[in-house]
Amino acid sequence: MAQFVMNTKYQSVSEAAAFLADASDVKDKVDLEIARSTLVTALIQMRLEKGLTQKDIADALHCDPSKISKLEAGFNHLRDVVS
């Protein structure tokens, strides 16, 4: 594992995670999870601003409301909800 240096500055959380894991592929995985989280947060915010329930969204997507709940909680990917 690489030597930890206290004064090392990283450009992103994902770079730091890759360094700590000593695995370059971790950076892409962390970046993807950050993007997913940002998207889900934005979707929840828009739903709430419009006064819609998870059931309203589920009805529009023709799926069970539990899928929307799981998506918002981070358990599913968007492709799993609309397929």
Backbone as CSV, one residue per row, in Angstrom:
resi,resn,N_x,N_y,N_z,CA_x,CA_y,CA_z,C_x,C_y,C_z
1,MET,0.845,-1.183,0.000,0.000,0.000,0.000,0.878,1.230,0.000
2,ALA,0.405,2.289,-0.627,1.163,3.529,-0.716,1.315,4.150,0.672
3,GLN,2.415,4.850,0.856,2.691,5.532,2.118,1.726,6.690,2.296
4,PHE,1.096,6.787,3.461,0.172,7.880,3.741,0.966,9.134,4.045
5,VAL,0.645,10.210,3.382,1.314,11.488,3.583,0.260,12.500,4.011
6,MET,0.427,13.095,5.169,-0.580,14.001,5.729,-0.824,15.233,4.863
7,ASN,0.183,15.745,4.202,0.000,16.980,3.457,-0.375,16.759,1.989
8,THR,-0.721,15.538,1.635,-1.152,15.256,0.272,-2.519,15.875,0.049
9,LYS,-2.669,16.579,-1.054,-3.958,17.181,-1.392,-4.531,16.440,-2.589
10,TYR,-5.784,16.069,-2.475,-6.465,15.341,-3.537,-7.459,16.270,-4.200
11,GLN,-7.695,16.049,-5.479,-8.616,16.869,-6.241,-10.069,16.532,-5.925
12,SER,-10.313,15.345,-5.369,-11.684,14.914,-5.107,-11.690,13.839,-4.029
13,VAL,-12.877,13.603,-3.513,-13.066,12.514,-2.555,-12.722,11.183,-3.212
14,SER,-13.094,11.054,-4.477,-12.843,9.789,-5.163,-11.348,9.518,-5.331
15,GLU,-10.552,10.556,-5.543,-9.095,10.369,-5.620,-8.546,9.903,-4.279
16,ALA,-9.027,10.498,-3.201,-8.584,10.110,-1.873,-8.992,8.661,-1.581
17,ALA,-10.213,8.296,-1.959,-10.686,6.925,-1.735,-9.831,5.927,-2.508
18,ALA,-9.499,6.260,-3.748,-8.658,5.370,-4.557,-7.280,5.216,-3.926
19,PHE,-6.759,6.316,-3.408,-5.460,6.248,-2.740,-5.541,5.350,-1.511
20,LEU,-6.558,5.567,-0.677,-6.688,4.789,0.553,-6.928,3.305,0.278
21,ALA,-7.673,3.012,-0.796,-7.937,1.616,-1.156,-6.776,0.999,-1.922
22,ASP,-5.860,1.844,-2.356,-4.730,1.411,-3.175,-5.230,0.678,-4.421
23,ALA,-6.283,1.264,-5.020,-6.889,0.669,-6.216,-7.447,1.791,-7.084
24,SER,-6.906,1.924,-8.274,-7.315,3.025,-9.148,-8.775,2.934,-9.583
25,ASP,-9.346,1.726,-9.666,-10.732,1.590,-10.105,-11.728,2.133,-9.071
26,VAL,-11.292,2.323,-7.854,-12.165,2.858,-6.805,-12.605,4.272,-7.155
27,LYS,-11.736,5.054,-7.786,-12.089,6.429,-8.152,-13.344,6.456,-9.014
28,ASP,-13.391,5.630,-10.056,-14.563,5.600,-10.944,-15.807,5.125,-10.208
29,LYS,-15.647,4.145,-9.333,-16.787,3.634,-8.575,-17.350,4.699,-7.632
30,VAL,-16.480,5.427,-6.966,-16.930,6.489,-6.060,-17.581,7.614,-6.853
31,ASP,-16.984,7.994,-7.976,-17.583,9.031,-8.822,-18.981,8.625,-9.282
32,LEU,-19.166,7.369,-9.657,-20.471,6.882,-10.098,-21.486,6.944,-8.959
33,GLU,-21.097,6.543,-7.776,-22.009,6.577,-6.632,-22.379,8.012,-6.264
34,ILE,-21.433,8.934,-6.375,-21.722,10.343,-6.102,-22.722,10.866,-7.129
35,ALA,-22.535,10.520,-8.393,-23.466,10.953,-9.447,-24.857,10.379,-9.213
36,ARG,-24.937,9.104,-8.858,-26.241,8.476,-8.575,-26.930,9.167,-7.407
37,SER,-26.180,9.422,-6.365,-26.738,10.066,-5.178,-27.234,11.474,-5.503
38,THR,-26.478,12.187,-6.294,-26.872,13.542,-6.696,-28.153,13.508,-7.508
39,LEU,-28.262,12.548,-8.427,-29.465,12.415,-9.247,-30.683,12.081,-8.385
40,VAL,-30.540,11.118,-7.506,-31.661,10.711,-6.653,-32.092,11.869,-5.755
41,THR,-31.149,12.589,-5.197,-31.470,13.746,-4.357,-32.250,14.790,-5.150
42,ALA,-31.829,15.045,-6.378,-32.526,16.020,-7.225,-33.944,15.543,-7.555
43,LEU,-34.102,14.259,-7.843,-35.432,13.724,-8.148,-36.362,13.819,-6.941
44,ILE,-35.857,13.503,-5.769,-36.667,13.616,-4.550,-37.074,15.073,-4.329
45,GLN,-36.126,15.972,-4.473,-36.406,17.394,-4.274,-37.482,17.882,-5.244
46,MET,-37.383,17.499,-6.510,-38.386,17.917,-7.501,-39.752,17.319,-7.182
47,ARG,-39.757,16.047,-6.762,-41.028,15.406,-6.413,-41.699,16.139,-5.264
48,LEU,-40.932,16.455,-4.251,-41.478,17.142,-3.080,-41.936,18.562,-3.415
49,GLU,-41.158,19.264,-4.238,-41.531,20.626,-4.639,-42.856,20.651,-5.395
50,LYS,-43.134,19.591,-6.128,-44.379,19.502,-6.891,-45.521,18.910,-6.064
51,GLY,-45.224,18.533,-4.827,-46.239,17.975,-3.960,-46.682,16.578,-4.357
52,LEU,-45.813,15.839,-5.021,-46.143,14.490,-5.467,-45.693,13.463,-4.445
53,THR,-46.441,12.384,-4.372,-46.073,11.277,-3.498,-45.288,10.240,-4.291
54,GLN,-44.708,9.315,-3.575,-44.037,8.206,-4.252,-45.043,7.404,-5.063
55,LYS,-46.266,7.290,-4.561,-47.306,6.574,-5.304,-47.617,7.290,-6.613
56,ASP,-47.675,8.618,-6.601,-47.918,9.371,-7.834,-46.849,9.044,-8.884
57,ILE,-45.615,9.026,-8.456,-44.510,8.729,-9.376,-44.605,7.281,-9.859
58,ALA,-44.895,6.372,-8.949,-45.020,4.956,-9.317,-46.140,4.763,-10.331
59,ASP,-47.264,5.428,-10.128,-48.367,5.321,-11.088,-47.934,5.803,-12.469
60,ALA,-47.197,6.896,-12.518,-46.734,7.445,-13.803,-45.746,6.506,-14.489
61,LEU,-44.972,5.782,-13.695,-43.978,4.853,-14.252,-44.506,3.426,-14.387
62,HIS,-45.755,3.224,-13.965,-46.379,1.892,-14.025,-45.561,0.857,-13.255
63,CYS,-45.227,1.221,-12.020,-44.506,0.287,-11.165,-45.075,0.361,-9.756
64,ASP,-44.615,-0.514,-8.903,-45.061,-0.545,-7.519,-44.396,0.593,-6.741
65,PRO,-45.143,1.245,-5.849,-44.549,2.335,-5.051,-43.310,1.910,-4.252
66,SER,-43.215,0.631,-3.924,-42.040,0.169,-3.189,-40.759,0.356,-4.002
67,LYS,-40.871,0.291,-5.326,-39.680,0.506,-6.170,-39.195,1.946,-6.050
68,ILE,-40.140,2.885,-5.993,-39.763,4.295,-5.844,-39.130,4.505,-4.469
69,SER,-39.715,3.896,-3.457,-39.164,3.995,-2.106,-37.738,3.465,-2.060
70,LYS,-37.516,2.308,-2.663,-36.181,1.707,-2.674,-35.202,2.558,-3.478
71,LEU,-35.660,3.094,-4.596,-34.801,3.959,-5.404,-34.368,5.173,-4.589
72,GLU,-35.336,5.808,-3.929,-35.025,6.998,-3.153,-34.133,6.680,-1.959
73,ALA,-34.232,5.460,-1.451,-33.396,5.051,-0.325,-32.018,4.581,-0.787
74,GLY,-31.839,4.451,-2.107,-30.544,4.068,-2.648,-30.350,2.587,-2.854
75,PHE,-31.437,1.804,-2.807,-31.298,0.360,-2.949,-31.366,-0.123,-4.386
76,ASN,-31.945,0.654,-5.287,-32.100,0.238,-6.682,-31.490,1.282,-7.594
77,HIS,-31.196,0.861,-8.793,-30.761,1.790,-9.818,-31.990,2.183,-10.639
78,LEU,-31.941,3.344,-11.234,-33.076,3.851,-12.002,-33.508,2.846,-13.067
79,ARG,-32.572,2.179,-13.705,-32.938,1.230,-14.768,-33.794,0.092,-14.217
80,ASP,-33.627,-0.259,-12.937,-34.430,-1.309,-12.334,-35.868,-0.866,-12.109
81,VAL,-36.081,0.413,-11.910,-37.416,0.935,-11.634,-38.233,1.019,-12.905
82,VAL,-37.632,1.446,-14.008,-38.407,1.671,-15.230,-38.469,0.443,-16.124
83,SER,-37.768,-0.612,-15.790,-37.808,-1.803,-16.629,-38.919,-2.743,-16.201
